[in-house]
Amino acid sequence: MKLITSHTSPYARKVRIVLAEKKIECQQVEESPWVGDNPVHAFSPLGKVPVLLLDDGTALYDSRVIVEYLDNVSPVGRLIPEPSRQRIAVRRWEALADGVSDAAVTMVLERRRPAAQQSPEWIARQETKMVRGLAEMARVLGEETWCNGEGYSLADIATGCALAYLDLRHGTLGWREAYPNLARLHERLAKRASFADTAPPPA
């Protein structure tokens, strides 16, 4: 297998952490979808990372499809529970965390446009999504140790990747002060080898 990845993408990092947690060997190739003649199009028609290339040539995308495939391909440390109720809870967390990342990434891309072409209303709309998503994550987490309340899972991985991306691209947001329970979760996650080894480079 080969993973087409980016060291700053929260979605690609989610997959890289799952690979580490599941102890799956996989070649990793870094490509940027933001350069001219987007090289990721050679692997995915969407031109987005991550892309997982299987040994038979099949390309898997996006991150939610890839992590489900990886969780099923190896029995080591299941990250998506089998029971339906627990599974839905974990996938709901993943959708929420990915949604926060979506809004955060969209804001970054909008601000890279020439100033005259930027839409303050669009940026404000994404910021509202991001802030509301954080508030919901903090509310649902409460005083639990892990996101789904029953143990470390994909929910924690997705949340940790979203929070780290906010640090990378939205460092003035102050989410730690607003949501100390999320800060405690982030600190716990940062101590895991899978998180430490995939930390994004400084902005």
matplotlib code that plots the C-alpha trace (Angstrom):
import matplotlib.pyplot as plt

x = [0.0, 1.0, -0.5, -0.4, -0.4, 0.4, 2.0, -0.3, -3.6, -5.7, -7.4, -4.2, -2.9, -5.9, -5.0, -1.4, -2.3, -4.6, -1.8, 0.5, -2.1, -3.0, 0.8, 0.2, 3.3, 2.6, 4.8, 4.0, 4.5, 4.0, 2.3, 0.7, -2.6, -2.0, 0.9, 0.5, -0.6, -1.9, 0.1, -2.6, -4.8, -2.6, -4.0, -7.5, -9.9, -10.8, -7.2, -7.4, -5.3, -5.2, -5.4, -4.6, -3.3, -3.9, -1.6, -4.2, -4.1, -7.4, -7.3, -9.3, -10.5, -11.5, -10.1, -13.4, -13.3, -9.6, -9.8, -12.7, -10.8, -7.7, -9.7, -11.1, -7.9, -6.1, -7.6, -5.1, -6.7, -10.1, -10.8, -14.4, -16.5, -18.7, -21.9, -24.2, -24.8, -21.1, -20.2, -22.6, -21.4, -17.8, -18.7, -20.8, -17.7, -15.6, -18.1, -18.2, -14.4, -14.0, -16.6, -14.5, -11.5, -13.5, -14.5, -10.9, -9.4, -11.9, -11.1, -7.4, -8.0, -10.3, -7.6, -5.1, -7.1, -6.2, -7.6, -10.0, -11.5, -12.0, -15.5, -15.6, -19.2, -17.9, -15.0, -17.4, -19.8, -17.0, -15.7, -19.2, -19.3, -15.8, -16.8, -20.1, -18.4, -15.9, -18.7, -20.5, -17.4, -16.8, -20.4, -20.5, -17.1, -18.0, -15.9, -15.2, -11.7, -12.4, -14.8, -17.1, -17.0, -15.9, -12.3, -9.8, -11.2, -11.3, -13.4, -10.4, -8.1, -10.3, -10.8, -7.1, -6.3, -8.9, -7.6, -4.0, -5.0, -6.5, -3.2, -1.4, -3.6, -5.8, -3.4, -5.2, -8.5, -8.0, -9.9, -8.0, -9.1, -12.7, -12.8, -10.4, -11.8, -10.8, -7.4, -7.0, -8.0, -5.5, -2.7, -3.5, -3.4, -0.2, 1.6, 0.7, 3.5, 1.1, 0.3, 3.9, 5.3, 2.7, 2.7, 2.5, 5.5, 5.5, 3.4]
y = [0.0, 3.6, 6.7, 10.0, 12.5, 16.0, 16.7, 19.7, 18.1, 17.1, 14.5, 12.9, 13.0, 11.1, 8.3, 8.4, 8.0, 5.1, 3.4, 3.9, 2.7, -0.4, -1.1, -1.3, -0.8, 1.6, 3.7, 7.4, 9.9, 13.6, 15.6, 19.1, 19.6, 23.3, 23.5, 24.1, 21.0, 19.4, 16.1, 14.4, 14.2, 11.4, 9.3, 10.7, 12.5, 14.8, 16.0, 15.9, 14.2, 11.6, 8.9, 5.2, 3.2, -0.5, -3.2, -4.0, -0.4, 0.6, 4.2, 4.9, 8.4, 10.3, 9.9, 8.4, 5.6, 5.0, 4.7, 2.3, 0.2, 0.2, -0.6, -3.7, -4.9, -5.5, -6.8, -4.9, -2.3, -1.7, 2.0, 1.8, -0.3, -3.1, -2.6, -0.3, 2.3, 2.7, 2.7, 5.5, 7.5, 7.3, 8.1, 11.1, 12.4, 12.0, 13.9, 16.7, 16.9, 16.8, 19.5, 21.8, 21.0, 21.7, 25.2, 25.9, 24.8, 26.8, 30.0, 29.5, 29.1, 32.1, 34.2, 33.2, 34.8, 38.3, 40.7, 42.3, 38.9, 37.7, 37.5, 38.6, 37.1, 33.7, 33.8, 34.7, 31.9, 29.4, 30.8, 30.4, 26.7, 26.2, 27.8, 26.0, 22.7, 23.3, 24.1, 20.9, 18.8, 20.3, 19.8, 16.1, 15.3, 16.8, 15.2, 11.9, 10.8, 9.8, 11.2, 8.2, 7.7, 4.0, 4.1, 5.5, 5.4, 7.1, 9.8, 10.9, 10.7, 12.9, 15.4, 15.5, 16.2, 19.0, 20.7, 20.5, 22.0, 24.9, 25.4, 25.3, 27.7, 29.6, 30.1, 33.1, 31.3, 30.6, 27.3, 25.9, 28.7, 28.4, 24.6, 23.2, 19.7, 19.7, 21.0, 18.1, 15.6, 17.2, 16.9, 13.3, 12.6, 14.5, 12.0, 9.0, 8.0, 8.1, 11.7, 12.8, 11.1, 12.8, 16.3, 18.9, 21.1, 24.6, 27.1]
z = [0.0, -0.6, 1.1, -0.7, 2.1, 3.3, 6.7, 7.3, 6.3, 9.4, 7.2, 6.1, 9.6, 10.8, 8.4, 9.4, 13.1, 12.3, 10.4, 13.4, 15.9, 13.8, 13.2, 9.5, 7.3, 4.4, 2.2, 2.5, -0.2, 0.5, -2.3, -2.2, -3.9, -3.9, -6.4, -10.1, -12.2, -8.9, -8.8, -6.6, -9.7, -10.8, -7.9, -7.3, -9.7, -6.8, -6.4, -2.6, 0.0, 1.5, -1.1, -0.2, -3.1, -2.6, -4.0, -6.8, -8.0, -6.4, -5.0, -1.8, -0.8, 1.3, 4.9, 6.3, 3.7, 4.2, 8.0, 7.8, 5.4, 7.6, 10.7, 9.0, 7.3, 10.7, 13.9, 16.0, 18.3, 16.7, 16.5, 15.2, 17.6, 16.2, 18.2, 16.2, 18.9, 19.7, 16.1, 15.3, 18.2, 17.0, 13.4, 14.6, 16.5, 13.4, 11.3, 13.9, 14.1, 10.3, 10.0, 12.3, 10.1, 7.0, 8.2, 9.4, 6.1, 4.1, 6.1, 5.3, 1.6, 1.5, 3.2, 0.6, -2.2, -3.2, -0.6, -3.0, -3.8, -0.3, 1.2, 4.9, 5.1, 3.9, 6.4, 9.2, 8.2, 8.4, 11.7, 13.1, 12.1, 13.6, 16.9, 17.2, 16.4, 19.2, 21.6, 20.7, 21.1, 24.5, 25.5, 24.5, 25.9, 29.3, 32.0, 30.1, 29.5, 25.9, 23.3, 23.1, 26.9, 26.5, 25.4, 22.9, 19.4, 16.0, 17.6, 19.6, 16.6, 14.5, 17.3, 18.1, 14.5, 14.3, 17.4, 16.3, 12.9, 14.8, 16.6, 13.2, 11.3, 13.8, 16.7, 18.1, 18.5, 22.2, 22.3, 25.2, 27.5, 26.3, 26.5, 29.2, 28.8, 25.1, 26.2, 28.6, 25.9, 23.5, 26.1, 26.6, 22.9, 22.4, 24.6, 22.4, 20.0, 17.0, 17.6, 18.5, 15.4, 13.0, 14.5, 11.7, 11.1, 12.5, 10.6]

ax = plt.figure().add_subplot(projection="3d")
ax.plot(x, y, z, "-o")
ax.set_aspect("equal")
plt.show()
